[in-house]
Amino acid sequence: MTTNQYDSRTADKFVVRLPNGLRADIEAAASAADRSMNSVFVQAVRQYLDGQNRQSLLLDALTNAGAPLPPAVSSSL
């Protein structure tokens, strides 16, 4: 095994209690994409976290867009 390969035996593990039916949904999505249930679940969590980060950045940008420009910027316009 090369040093850059992923070793699932040493990876962090986390037990998740799934609501009824969600495991079957994940299993179906994994089967349809020819992927593991774990990879589908990890991708879904990453997409959620990326979306939360993107939302925060957009809200910050909108808040800053309504703020007055600093004097150095507004005087050069």
N, C-alpha and C positions, 0 to 999 in steps of 0.2 A: 504494500500500500504506500503510495507517495504521500508526502507531508501535506499536500494541498487537497487531498480527498477528504470528504466529510465522513466522520465516524459517528453513526447514530448512537452507538453504545455509550459514548462520553458526552453526548449532547444534553443540554438542560431538558428536563422533563417536567410537565405540568398536567395534572389531572383536571379534566373539565367535565362538569355535569351538563349534559345536553338535554334540552326539552324534548318531549316525545316527538318523534318524526324527523328531527334534525339529522340524526345519524344516517337515516335512510336517504335523506336529501344529499348529504355529503357523499355518501357511497355512490349514489346515482351520478352525481356530477363527476366524481373521480373516474367512474367506469366509462362515462361518455367521453372524457378527455384522455383516457388511457393513462391516468396518473394515480398516485396513491392518495388515500383519504387524507393522510397527514399533509401532503403538499397542497391539496385543495384548501384545507383548513388554514395552513400557514399563509397561503396567498390571500385568503379572505381577511385574515387579521391584519396583514400588512397593508392591503388596500384600504381597510377601515382607518388604520392609523395614519396613512398617507393622506387620506381625505380629511381627517381631523386637522392635520398639520396645514394642509392647503387652505382649509376654511379659516383657520386662525390667521394665516398670512393675508388672506383676502380681506378679512375683517379689519386687521391692522392697517392695511393699505387704504381701505375705505375711510377709516377713522382719520388717518393722516392726510388724506385727500381733502378733507373738510377743514383741516387746520390751516391757519394762515402761514404763508411762506416766511422763512427766516429773512431778516432785513437784507442780508447779502444777496439772496436770491431774488427777492422782489424788486430791489433797486436796479438790477441788471436787466429787467424785462422791459 
